Amino acid sequence: AVELGTDGWIQNITGNILTPAQGKILFVFTSLLMFGLRFSADFIERNLKLSPIGLLFACSVMAVIGLRMVSAIETFAGAMVALAVYAIGKTFFWPTMLAVVGDRFPRTGAVAMSIMGGIGMMSAGLLGGPGLGYAKDRFTAEHLQATNPALYEQYKAPTASRFLFLEEVHGLDGTKLSEAQTAAAKTPDQRTVADASIIGDRQTLKADAYIPAAMALIYLLLFFYFKAIGGYKVLKIE
């Protein structure tokens, strides 16, 4: 959810806050950074003396900081720094979690890894798609409704946005919002709507940061669990 789910939105969000072209550049930049870093996990573990659980905890904290930083970006240079922190945070989640399953449950072979991967893709599809989409609709609508109720009624989407047990919310009509965002010479109303969308983007990224924050807590508990049983060890089939 933090990596694949957020990546589905991060380009649009950064492109909305900055420009679409800059959003694409930033997406490629974070992908290249992750590509390089994923060859360095063994070096990091050996030289920083981090266990896989310690690495996952550190990554979770970095992801929280990175997403909070991205939510406040104003310039392209600032976005590069913020997304670099976020990229470092999300780099090792997927491969390291699968490695931990292989280390601790060697008898399962590929079965446990497949189960873990399936759960991961479910979380990306549930939280990363509908979840963040609902958050964007809700935060944008709430801001515009609070600042300009009449304009909200004019731009309100005809169908409600839903997610799990949370209350329904009417976001903004996609066609009207796109027209407001892409207008060369924006009217005051279009500027207000576009600004509300940006505020919704920022709030969505802040909400997204709660996911790695919860992960950090879980990994911290796992860290203390392994410490209590003598430390993290790779189990082998004798």
Secondary structure as the mmCIF struct_conf table of DSSP 4:
data_model
#
loop_
_struct_conf.conf_type_id
_struct_conf.id
_struct_conf.beg_label_comp_id
_struct_conf.beg_label_asym_id
_struct_conf.beg_label_seq_id
_struct_conf.end_label_comp_id
_struct_conf.end_label_asym_id
_struct_conf.end_label_seq_id
TURN_TY1_P TURN_TY1_P1 VAL A 2 GLU A 3
HELX_RH_AL_P HELX_RH_AL_P1 LEU A 4 ILE A 17
BEND BEND1 LEU A 18 LEU A 18
HELX_RH_AL_P HELX_RH_AL_P2 PRO A 20 LEU A 37
TURN_TY1_P TURN_TY1_P2 ARG A 38 PHE A 39
HELX_RH_AL_P HELX_RH_AL_P3 ALA A 41 LEU A 48
TURN_TY1_P TURN_TY1_P3 LYS A 49 LYS A 49
HELX_RH_AL_P HELX_RH_AL_P4 PRO A 52 VAL A 70
TURN_TY1_P TURN_TY1_P4 SER A 71 ALA A 72
BEND BEND2 THR A 75 THR A 75
HELX_RH_AL_P HELX_RH_AL_P5 PHE A 76 THR A 91
TURN_TY1_P TURN_TY1_P5 PHE A 92 PHE A 92
HELX_RH_AL_P HELX_RH_AL_P6 PHE A 93 ARG A 104
HELX_RH_3T_P HELX_RH_3T_P1 PRO A 106 THR A 108
TURN_TY1_P TURN_TY1_P6 GLY A 109 GLY A 109
HELX_RH_AL_P HELX_RH_AL_P7 ALA A 110 SER A 123
HELX_RH_PI_P HELX_RH_PI_P1 ALA A 124 GLY A 131
HELX_RH_AL_P HELX_RH_AL_P8 LEU A 132 THR A 147
HELX_RH_AL_P HELX_RH_AL_P9 PRO A 149 TYR A 155
STRN STRN1 LYS A 156 LYS A 156
BEND BEND3 PRO A 158 THR A 159
STRN STRN2 SER A 161 SER A 161
TURN_TY1_P TURN_TY1_P7 LEU A 164 PHE A 165
BEND BEND4 LEU A 166 LEU A 166
HELX_LH_PP_P HELX_LH_PP_P1 GLU A 167 GLU A 168
STRN STRN3 VAL A 169 VAL A 169
STRN STRN4 LEU A 172 LEU A 172
HELX_RH_AL_P HELX_RH_AL_P10 GLY A 174 THR A 182
BEND BEND5 ALA A 184 ALA A 185
HELX_RH_AL_P HELX_RH_AL_P11 PRO A 188 ASP A 208
TURN_TY1_P TURN_TY1_P8 ALA A 209 ALA A 209
HELX_RH_AL_P HELX_RH_AL_P12 TYR A 210 ALA A 228
TURN_TY1_P TURN_TY1_P9 ILE A 229 GLY A 230
BEND BEND6 GLY A 231 GLY A 231
#
